């Protein structure tokens, strides 16, 4: 990451990133300008939350059909159902943590892990705190080199300082960096992917880019596919400007696809088909 006074703003100026930011803004504006949003935005938000949770769970290995997520009531049967249940709980929790995020992002991350891992068979002593030296990480779908606990602590603190300081970086850039950094660090013993994607959601909502949470990036990440997701993360972890720009652009495309999903929901509601 850049060492300038505002490193996130510097990332926002990388080749291709301003165009991605502009494309995301236009996609979000199209959803918010839809006539259904003026009358039934709460329904769109609820549906986006469900679809976002489904997409996030799919990237963590529980690729269920949307209707299965919708109808299921017991999320404790097996590992896949617990993953889906964790994704749903996190999506519901995200909106409750917006006011805390800008003052204490590390507190929010701890809370997200507690929500995700609580009741998921994870030992209580490992829940809601960054991992310590020697503790394993259960994140089988991501094979990036695992930073030490000491490096995790330092980089989390640096990320927290950037968020608290604010700055001029576009919301997409901040959201992508938060997401990428958490996946690179995998600070918790489990559920890092679910937590990272929820943190991305919190940034997009809290920044004002998507205040009603109707453009679920998790849907887009899932639609783009796990292979593309992992490849883009590998690029982020490399730290080169080109790869960082590619990760931000990848996240931007995910937000656009989430916006497209909610536009389709709006159209269906307008036709009386949903």
Secondary structure, 3 states (H helix, E strand, C coil): CCCCCCHHHHHHCCCCHHHHHHHHHHHHHHHHCCHHHHHHHHHHHHHHHHHHHHHHHHHCCCCCCHHHHHHCCCCCCCHHHHHHHHHHHHHHHHCCCHHHHCCCHHHHHHHHHHHHHCCCCCCHHHCCCCCCCCCCCECCCCCCCCCCHHHHHHHHHHHHHHHHHCCCCCHHHHHHHHHHHHHHHCCCCECHHHHHHHHHHHHHHHCCCCCCCCCCHHHHHHHHCHHHHHHHHHHHHHCCHHHHHHHHHHHHHHHHHHHHHHHHHHHHHHHCCC
